[in-house]
C-alpha cells in the first residue's frame, strides 16, 4: 500500500474512476496523447543533441589511448542503460507528470523533491535550454556563412539573440499542444538519426577505400589517469543526458505501464548504438591525436571524406539535432514546475491546464523566460558544466528510490520490475559516486558552487511551506 500521508494516498475512489476535476486513474489531469513511438522519440531526441558532434574531441583531450577513449563511451552507455532500466520501474509504477520529482517525493518526501525542482528552476533547466539553443544558433549562422559572434546594437551577439528566438518559438509550439511538440520531436529525431547514419557511412566508406593502415595515437602520460577518466566521464554523461526526460511527461503517455518501460529501454539502446557507431566512424577517419583540439570533430571527418561540402552537411545536422533536443527539453522540463505547483510548492497559477490545448502553458511560459535570461548571460561551457554536475545527485536519488520503495511498499503494483535488480541500480549509484568524486578532485570550486546554489533551496522551501500554511484554506 502507498505510504500514509503521501499525495498518492490522498486520491479517493472517485479519483481512480475519473474525478470531477478530470483526473484519470493515476490522478493525472493532463490528457494522455503520446504513443509509444513519440515517447521513444522523446528519449532519443532529448539525448542526441550537440554532444556527439563535439564531445568526442573533448574526451580525446582527456584520455591516454584509444582503448581508454572507447572505454569512456561504453561506460557511459552502460550507466545510462542502468539508469533507464531502473527508472522504467518507477515510471510504470507512478506514471505521473514530473518524473524524478514524483519519484523523490514518494521516496524521500517533499523537501527532497522541492530541492530537485529548485535546482531545475535556477540552474538545470535554464542551463539546458541555454546550452542547446546557443549551439543551434552558432551552427545556424555558420551554415549561412555569417559570423554569429557579431555584436548587435543592443549589446548581444547574433548567436544570443537567435538562441533566445529559438527558445521562444519552441516554447510557443509546445504551448499549442503536446501533439504538436511530439510531431516536431518525431520529425527532428528521424532527421538527426539519418544524419548520424550518414556520418557512420562516411567513416565506413573511408575505411574501406583507404589502403593505409589505421593511425594509432601515441599514448600520453597523464598526472592522474583515474581522475582524468572521471572527468572524461562527466563530458560523456553530458552527451548521454536525456535518457530520463520521458519520465517528466509520464502523465501524458497512453498505456503508460507498457509504453514507458519500452521507451526508456529501447530509446536508450538506440542512443548508445548510434554514439558507439559514430565514434567508431570518427576514429576510422581521424586518429585520436587528430581529434584533440577539434572544435567540431564531425565536420572534420566529413570534410576529409567528401570535402568542404561535408562541413555544411554537419553544420545542418547540428542545427536539426539541437533544435530537436531543445524541443524535447521544452516538452519535458516545464512539467516539473507544473507538478510542484500541483503540490502547493510553487505558484498555484503554474498548475493551470490550458483548456483548449491541454498543456501546462504557464509553466512553459516560465521556462521560456528562464531560457532567454540564461542565454543572455552565460557561455556554452559554463552552461554545460553546471547542468551535468547539478543533475547527477538527483539521478542517483531517483535510482535509490527503487530500493526505498521496494522495502517500504513491497505490495505496491509494479507492472515492470527492474531487470538485474539490485545489481543494475547499484552500478548506477556507484558510478555516480565516482563521477562526483572525480569532478570534486579536478574542479572543486565549480563542484561546491553548484551545490551551494542548490542548497539555497532549503530556506526557500521552509519559507514557502510556512507561507502556504498561513494562508486561509
C-alpha positions as CSV (number, residue, x, y, z in Angstrom):
1,X,0.0,0.0,0.0
2,X,1.1,3.6,-0.5
3,X,2.8,5.2,2.5
4,X,0.5,7.1,4.7
5,X,0.4,10.8,4.1
6,X,1.7,10.7,0.6
7,X,0.0,12.6,-2.1
8,X,-0.6,9.3,-3.9
9,X,-2.6,8.0,-1.0
10,X,-4.9,11.1,-0.9
11,X,-6.8,10.1,-4.1
12,X,-10.3,8.8,-3.5
13,X,-12.2,6.1,-5.3
14,X,-13.8,8.9,-7.3
15,X,-10.4,10.0,-8.5
16,X,-9.5,6.5,-9.7
17,X,-12.6,6.1,-11.8
18,X,-12.4,9.6,-13.2
19,X,-12.8,12.5,-10.8
20,X,-14.8,15.7,-11.1
21,X,-11.7,17.7,-11.9
22,X,-10.8,15.4,-14.8
23,X,-8.1,13.2,-13.2
24,X,-7.5,9.8,-14.7
25,X,-7.0,6.5,-12.8
26,X,-3.5,7.6,-11.8
27,X,-4.6,11.1,-10.7
28,X,-3.4,12.9,-13.8
29,X,-5.2,16.0,-15.2
30,X,-3.1,16.4,-18.4
31,X,-4.5,14.4,-21.4
32,X,-2.7,11.3,-22.4
33,X,-1.9,11.9,-26.1
34,X,1.7,10.5,-26.5
35,X,2.0,7.0,-28.0
36,X,4.9,4.5,-27.8
37,X,6.8,6.0,-30.8
38,X,6.5,9.5,-29.5
39,X,7.7,8.5,-26.1
40,X,10.7,6.8,-27.6
41,X,11.4,9.8,-29.7
42,X,11.5,11.9,-26.5
43,X,14.3,9.7,-25.2
44,X,16.3,9.7,-28.4
45,X,15.6,13.3,-29.4
46,X,16.2,14.7,-26.0
47,X,19.5,12.8,-25.7
48,X,21.1,13.2,-29.1
49,X,21.9,16.9,-29.4
50,X,25.3,18.6,-30.0
51,X,27.2,16.2,-27.7
52,X,28.1,13.5,-30.3
53,X,29.2,16.2,-32.8
54,X,31.7,17.9,-30.4
55,X,32.2,15.9,-27.2
56,X,34.5,13.2,-28.7
57,X,37.2,15.9,-29.2
58,X,36.9,16.9,-25.5
59,X,37.2,13.2,-24.5
60,X,40.2,12.7,-26.7
61,X,41.9,15.5,-24.9
62,X,41.3,13.9,-21.5
63,X,42.3,10.3,-22.1
64,X,45.6,8.5,-23.0
65,X,44.7,5.8,-25.5
66,X,42.1,4.6,-28.0
67,X,41.2,1.9,-25.5
68,X,40.6,4.4,-22.8
69,X,38.5,6.6,-25.3
70,X,36.3,3.6,-26.2
71,X,36.0,2.6,-22.5
72,X,34.6,6.0,-21.6
73,X,31.9,5.8,-24.2
74,X,31.0,2.2,-23.4
75,X,30.9,3.0,-19.7
76,X,28.6,6.0,-20.4
77,X,26.3,3.7,-22.4
78,X,26.2,1.1,-19.5
79,X,25.5,3.8,-16.9
80,X,22.7,5.4,-18.9
81,X,21.1,2.0,-19.6
82,X,21.3,1.1,-15.9
83,X,19.5,4.3,-15.0
84,X,16.9,3.8,-17.7
85,X,16.2,0.2,-16.6
86,X,15.7,1.5,-13.1
87,X,13.5,4.5,-14.0
88,X,11.4,2.2,-16.1
89,X,10.1,0.6,-12.9
90,X,9.4,3.9,-11.2
91,X,7.6,5.4,-14.3
92,X,5.4,2.3,-14.8
93,X,4.5,2.3,-11.1
94,X,3.9,6.1,-10.9
95,X,3.0,7.4,-14.4
96,X,2.7,10.9,-13.3
97,X,3.8,14.3,-14.7
98,X,7.0,15.4,-13.1
99,X,9.1,12.2,-13.4
100,X,12.1,12.4,-11.0
101,X,10.2,15.0,-8.9
102,X,7.5,12.4,-8.3
103,X,9.9,9.6,-7.5
104,X,11.8,11.7,-5.0
105,X,8.6,13.0,-3.3
106,X,7.3,9.4,-2.9
107,X,10.5,8.0,-1.5
108,X,12.1,10.9,0.4
109,X,9.4,13.5,1.0
110,X,8.6,16.9,-0.2
111,X,11.8,18.7,0.8
112,X,14.0,16.5,-1.4
113,X,11.5,16.8,-4.3
114,X,11.4,20.5,-3.9
115,X,15.2,20.8,-4.0
116,X,15.2,19.0,-7.3
117,X,12.5,21.4,-8.6
118,X,14.5,24.3,-7.2
119,X,17.7,23.0,-9.0
120,X,15.7,22.7,-12.2
121,X,14.4,26.2,-11.8
122,X,17.6,28.1,-11.0
123,X,20.3,26.0,-12.8
124,X,19.4,22.8,-14.6
125,X,16.6,23.6,-17.0
126,X,17.7,27.1,-17.9
127,X,21.3,25.8,-18.4
128,X,20.0,23.1,-20.7
129,X,17.9,25.5,-22.7
130,X,20.8,27.9,-23.0
131,X,23.5,25.4,-23.9
132,X,21.3,23.7,-26.6
133,X,19.9,26.9,-28.1
134,X,23.3,28.6,-28.2
135,X,24.8,25.6,-30.1
136,X,21.9,25.5,-32.5
137,X,22.3,29.2,-33.2
138,X,26.1,29.0,-33.6
139,X,25.9,26.4,-36.3
140,X,22.9,28.1,-37.9
141,X,25.0,31.2,-38.5
142,X,27.9,29.1,-39.7
143,X,25.7,27.3,-42.1
144,X,24.7,30.5,-43.9
145,X,28.3,31.8,-43.8
146,X,27.8,34.6,-41.3
147,X,29.6,35.5,-38.0
148,X,27.4,34.6,-35.1
149,X,29.7,36.5,-32.7
150,X,28.9,39.8,-34.3
151,X,27.6,42.2,-31.7
152,X,24.3,43.9,-32.3
153,X,23.4,47.4,-31.3
154,X,21.7,46.2,-28.1
155,X,25.0,44.6,-26.8
156,X,24.1,41.0,-27.5
157,X,25.6,38.8,-30.2
158,X,23.7,37.4,-33.1
159,X,24.0,34.0,-31.5
160,X,22.5,35.1,-28.3
161,X,19.5,36.8,-29.9
162,X,19.0,33.8,-32.3
163,X,19.1,31.4,-29.3
164,X,16.5,33.5,-27.4
165,X,14.2,33.5,-30.5
166,X,14.6,29.7,-30.8
167,X,13.6,29.2,-27.2
168,X,10.5,31.4,-27.7
169,X,9.5,29.6,-30.9
170,X,9.9,26.1,-29.5
171,X,8.1,27.2,-26.3
172,X,5.2,28.7,-28.3
173,X,4.8,25.4,-30.3
174,X,4.7,23.4,-27.1
175,X,2.0,25.6,-25.6
176,X,-0.2,24.8,-28.6
177,X,-0.4,21.1,-27.6
178,X,1.7,18.1,-26.8
179,X,0.8,16.5,-30.1
180,X,2.5,19.4,-32.0
181,X,5.5,19.1,-29.8
182,X,5.6,15.4,-30.4
183,X,5.3,15.9,-34.1
184,X,8.3,18.2,-34.1
185,X,10.2,15.7,-31.9
186,X,9.4,12.8,-34.2
187,X,10.5,14.6,-37.4
188,X,13.6,16.0,-35.9
189,X,14.6,12.6,-34.4
190,X,14.3,10.9,-37.7
191,X,16.4,13.6,-39.4
192,X,19.1,13.5,-36.7
193,X,19.3,9.7,-36.8
194,X,19.6,9.9,-40.6
195,X,22.5,12.5,-40.2
196,X,24.3,10.2,-37.8
197,X,23.9,7.2,-40.0
198,X,25.3,9.3,-42.9
199,X,28.4,10.1,-40.8
200,X,28.8,6.4,-40.0
201,X,28.5,5.7,-43.7
202,X,31.2,8.2,-44.5
203,X,33.5,6.6,-41.9
204,X,32.9,3.1,-43.3
205,X,33.4,4.4,-46.9
206,X,36.8,5.9,-45.9
207,X,37.9,2.8,-44.0
208,X,37.0,0.5,-46.9
209,X,38.5,2.8,-49.5
210,X,41.8,3.6,-47.8
211,X,44.9,1.3,-48.3
212,X,46.7,2.9,-45.4
213,X,46.9,1.2,-42.1
214,X,45.0,2.9,-39.2
215,X,47.0,5.5,-37.5
216,X,47.2,4.8,-33.8
217,X,47.7,7.7,-31.4
218,X,50.7,7.6,-29.2
219,X,49.7,7.3,-25.5
220,X,50.0,10.3,-23.4
221,X,51.1,10.3,-19.8
222,X,48.6,12.0,-17.5
223,X,49.2,13.1,-14.0
224,X,46.2,11.1,-12.7
225,X,44.6,8.7,-15.2
226,X,41.9,7.8,-12.8
227,X,40.8,11.4,-12.2
228,X,41.2,12.1,-16.0
229,X,38.9,9.2,-16.8
230,X,36.3,10.5,-14.3
231,X,36.5,14.0,-15.8
232,X,36.1,12.5,-19.3
233,X,33.0,10.6,-18.0
234,X,31.5,13.9,-16.9
235,X,31.7,15.1,-20.5
236,X,30.4,11.8,-21.8
237,X,27.4,11.8,-19.5
238,X,26.6,15.3,-20.8
239,X,26.3,13.7,-24.2
240,X,24.1,10.8,-22.8
241,X,22.0,13.1,-20.7
242,X,18.3,13.0,-21.7
243,X,17.6,9.3,-21.1
244,X,15.4,10.2,-18.1
245,X,13.4,13.0,-19.7
246,X,10.5,10.9,-20.9
247,X,9.6,10.4,-17.2
248,X,8.7,14.1,-17.0
249,X,5.8,13.6,-19.5
250,X,4.7,10.2,-18.0
251,X,1.3,11.8,-17.2
252,X,0.7,12.3,-21.0
253,X,1.7,8.9,-22.3
254,X,-1.0,6.5,-23.4
255,X,-1.0,3.0,-21.8
256,X,2.0,4.2,-19.7
257,X,2.6,0.9,-17.9
258,X,3.6,-0.7,-21.2
259,X,4.8,2.2,-23.2
260,X,7.1,3.9,-20.6
261,X,9.4,0.9,-19.9
262,X,9.7,0.3,-23.7
263,X,10.5,4.0,-24.3
264,X,13.2,4.0,-21.6
265,X,14.8,0.8,-22.7
266,X,14.7,1.0,-26.5
267,X,15.3,4.7,-26.6
268,X,18.5,4.4,-24.6
269,X,19.7,1.4,-26.6
270,X,19.2,3.4,-29.8
271,X,21.2,6.3,-28.4
272,X,24.0,4.0,-27.2
273,X,24.2,2.2,-30.6
274,X,24.4,5.5,-32.5
275,X,27.0,7.0,-30.2
276,X,29.3,4.0,-30.4
277,X,28.9,3.7,-34.2
278,X,29.6,7.4,-34.7
279,X,32.8,7.3,-32.6
280,X,34.0,4.2,-34.5
281,X,33.4,6.2,-37.7
282,X,35.4,9.2,-36.3
283,X,38.3,7.0,-35.4
284,X,38.3,5.3,-38.8
285,X,39.0,8.7,-40.4
286,X,40.9,10.7,-37.8
287,X,43.3,9.3,-35.2
288,X,42.9,10.2,-31.6
289,X,45.7,12.8,-31.7
290,X,43.9,14.5,-34.6
291,X,40.7,14.7,-32.6
292,X,42.4,16.7,-29.7
293,X,41.6,20.3,-30.0
294,X,39.0,19.9,-32.8
295,X,36.0,22.2,-32.2
296,X,33.7,20.1,-34.3
297,X,35.1,16.7,-34.9
298,X,32.2,15.5,-37.1
299,X,32.8,18.4,-39.5
300,X,36.5,17.4,-39.7
301,X,35.5,13.9,-40.5
302,X,33.0,14.9,-43.2
303,X,35.5,17.4,-44.8
304,X,38.2,14.7,-45.0
305,X,35.9,12.3,-46.8
306,X,33.8,14.5,-49.1
307,X,35.5,17.9,-49.0
308,X,34.1,21.2,-47.7
309,X,30.6,20.2,-48.6
310,X,30.8,17.9,-45.6
311,X,31.2,20.8,-43.3
312,X,27.9,22.3,-44.4
313,X,26.3,18.9,-44.1
314,X,27.5,18.6,-40.5
315,X,26.5,22.1,-39.6
316,X,23.0,21.4,-40.9
317,X,22.9,18.2,-38.9
318,X,23.9,20.0,-35.7
319,X,21.2,22.6,-36.3
320,X,18.5,20.0,-36.8
321,X,19.7,17.8,-33.9
322,X,20.0,20.6,-31.4
323,X,16.6,22.1,-32.4
324,X,15.0,18.7,-31.8
325,X,16.8,18.4,-28.4
326,X,15.6,21.9,-27.5
327,X,12.1,20.9,-28.3
328,X,12.4,17.8,-26.2
329,X,13.7,19.7,-23.3
330,X,10.8,22.2,-23.6
331,X,8.3,19.3,-23.8
332,X,9.6,17.8,-20.6
333,X,11.2,20.4,-18.3
334,X,8.1,22.6,-17.6
335,X,6.2,19.6,-16.3
336,X,8.4,19.7,-13.2
337,X,7.2,23.2,-12.4
338,X,3.6,22.1,-13.1
339,X,4.0,19.1,-10.6
340,X,5.5,21.4,-8.0
341,X,2.6,23.8,-8.3
342,X,0.1,21.0,-8.0
343,X,1.7,20.0,-4.7
344,X,1.4,23.6,-3.4
345,X,5.2,24.0,-3.5
346,X,5.2,26.6,-6.3
347,X,2.9,29.3,-7.6
348,X,-0.6,27.7,-8.0
349,X,-1.1,29.5,-11.3
350,X,1.6,27.3,-12.8
351,X,-0.7,24.2,-12.3
352,X,-3.3,25.6,-14.6
353,X,-4.0,23.5,-17.7
354,X,-4.8,25.3,-20.9
355,X,-8.5,24.4,-21.5
356,X,-8.0,24.4,-25.3
357,X,-4.7,22.8,-25.8
358,X,-4.4,20.7,-22.7
359,X,-0.9,21.9,-21.8
360,X,0.7,23.5,-18.7
361,X,1.0,26.7,-20.7
362,X,2.0,28.9,-17.8
363,X,4.8,26.5,-16.7
364,X,6.0,26.5,-20.3
365,X,5.9,30.3,-20.3
366,X,8.1,30.4,-17.2
367,X,10.6,28.1,-18.9
368,X,10.8,30.4,-21.9
369,X,11.7,33.3,-19.6
370,X,14.3,31.3,-17.8
371,X,16.0,30.1,-21.0
372,X,16.1,33.6,-22.5
373,X,17.7,35.0,-19.4
374,X,20.4,32.4,-19.3
375,X,21.4,32.7,-23.0
376,X,21.8,36.4,-22.3
377,X,24.4,36.0,-19.6
378,X,26.2,32.6,-19.9
379,X,28.5,30.8,-22.3
380,X,28.2,27.2,-23.5
381,X,31.0,25.6,-21.4
382,X,29.6,27.2,-18.2
383,X,26.1,26.1,-19.0
384,X,27.0,22.5,-19.8
385,X,29.2,22.0,-16.7
386,X,26.5,23.5,-14.3
387,X,23.9,21.3,-15.8
388,X,25.6,17.9,-15.7
389,X,27.0,18.3,-12.2
390,X,23.8,19.6,-10.7
391,X,21.6,16.9,-12.1
392,X,23.5,13.7,-11.3
393,X,22.9,13.7,-7.5
394,X,19.2,13.8,-8.2
395,X,19.5,11.0,-10.8
396,X,21.2,8.9,-8.1
397,X,18.5,9.7,-5.5
398,X,15.9,8.7,-8.1
399,X,17.6,5.3,-8.5
400,X,17.9,5.0,-4.8
401,X,14.1,5.4,-4.6
402,X,13.7,2.0,-6.1
403,X,15.4,0.4,-3.1
404,X,13.5,2.6,-0.7
405,X,10.0,2.0,-2.2
406,X,10.6,-1.8,-2.6
407,X,11.4,-2.0,1.1
408,X,8.7,0.4,2.3
409,X,5.8,-0.7,-0.1
410,X,6.6,-4.2,-1.3
411,X,2.9,-4.9,-2.2
412,X,2.6,-1.9,-4.5
413,X,1.8,-2.9,-8.0
414,X,4.9,-2.9,-10.2
415,X,3.9,-3.6,-13.9
416,X,7.7,-3.6,-14.7
417,X,10.4,-4.6,-12.3
418,X,14.0,-3.5,-12.9
419,X,16.0,-6.2,-14.8
420,X,19.1,-7.2,-12.9
421,X,17.9,-5.7,-9.6
422,X,19.7,-5.0,-7.3
423,X,22.9,-5.1,-9.3
424,X,21.8,-2.8,-12.1
425,X,20.7,0.2,-9.9
426,X,23.8,-0.4,-7.7
427,X,26.1,0.0,-10.7
428,X,24.4,3.3,-11.4
429,X,24.8,4.5,-7.8
430,X,28.5,3.5,-7.6
431,X,29.2,5.2,-11.0
432,X,27.6,8.4,-9.8
433,X,29.7,8.5,-6.7
434,X,32.8,8.0,-8.9
435,X,31.8,10.8,-11.3
436,X,31.1,13.3,-8.5
437,X,34.3,12.3,-6.7
438,X,36.4,12.8,-9.8
439,X,34.8,16.2,-10.5
440,X,35.4,17.2,-6.9
441,X,39.1,16.4,-7.2
442,X,39.5,18.2,-10.6
443,X,37.0,21.1,-10.3
444,X,36.4,21.7,-6.6
445,X,35.3,25.3,-6.9
446,X,32.7,24.5,-9.5
447,X,31.6,21.5,-7.6
448,X,30.9,23.4,-4.4
449,X,29.4,26.4,-6.2
450,X,26.8,24.2,-7.9
451,X,25.8,22.5,-4.7
452,X,25.7,25.8,-2.8
453,X,23.2,27.1,-5.3
454,X,21.0,24.0,-4.9
455,X,21.3,24.3,-1.1
456,X,19.7,27.8,-1.2
457,X,16.5,25.9,-1.9
458,X,16.3,24.7,1.8
459,X,15.4,28.1,3.3
460,X,13.2,28.8,0.3
461,X,11.3,25.6,1.0
462,X,10.7,26.4,4.6
463,X,9.6,29.9,3.9
464,X,7.3,28.7,1.2
465,X,5.8,26.0,3.5
466,X,5.2,28.5,6.3
467,X,3.7,31.0,3.9
468,X,1.2,28.5,2.4
469,X,0.3,27.0,5.7
470,X,-0.6,30.5,7.0
471,X,-3.0,31.2,4.1
472,X,-6.7,30.6,4.8
473,X,-8.0,27.3,3.4
